[in-house]
Amino acid sequence: MILLTRRATFSASHYYWNEAWSEEENRKVFGRCANRNGHGHNYTLEVTVAGEPEPTTGFVVDLKWLKDVIERQVLAAWDHRHLNLETREFARTIPTTENIAIAAWNRLDSAIALGGGARLNRVRVYETPEIFAEYRGPKMGPAATGASGEEGVR
């Protein structure tokens, strides 16, 4: 089995806020990330597919096709958007790096499966070069990894 990864980038803004909490609790837990005006990141999205190379082309998937799927399913919806205010996934879910990775998986999984020949293996989202979350699908559960930055700043 071969694992093949394609990278893409998108820019988006967000804030962290739990509607069930008071403003004081949100500021205590999320620090500067609780500013309702939001702040932005230049995210890097890595999409890894798994499969066997097709004998006539040697491809697990056509990388141009995979790029188009990523652009259509994720970038068109999230690039240059305020995630809390302009996307369906984050209308009620806090757009942490972890939740962004899960939502990207949900947007990509069936589109990749319909393409045939490969399956989605992993989605990794970098919020900064030092902070990323990785999701390997619902059967394995979320596997968020990465290093944390300053307290209250993501």
Steps between C-alpha positions, in 0.01 A plus 500: 500500500619849411416816694485807277466852642391824335537840670283806459481831680213724598457816704216535748407677819332366811447544871436260786175540688273260686144640504417302816765690698516853633727756340726468804531121459566531125775754561647288779515182287571644154696816585556733207338244268163591655504841326174490302655708222717197424853463373641330193737224400659372183414132537672210330283200424660161430278231351641146493342222297588131514489244223689296248650652186285436194707276266465704180571845651692420817273746686317436826285795389548771242644792701320756282171327583588500873590870482162573337314302770680693777427833330133415439423338836708710742669806356192634320310492830767620742764711324478868595202436726422566864445140609264582788279727293515369143519120513239240587741277695593769748167671557474298826841334526810682624746516206804363680772341292369162618145573385622644170684172431184296573285728284750479212487119523120509487509721190758281321427139594208417270637705208827305512321167543287572191817566300596136538836341547595661830355583839553795726764408756578821688425870516748729667438872558779738595382816671859616531827321420510389866133403551315232306222248546474166324182300445489145370128447485217405730593132538843580641382812677661841493872511553594859564867560533724800495679748716330784678598861469446782747229459759168613355636568152451264208 
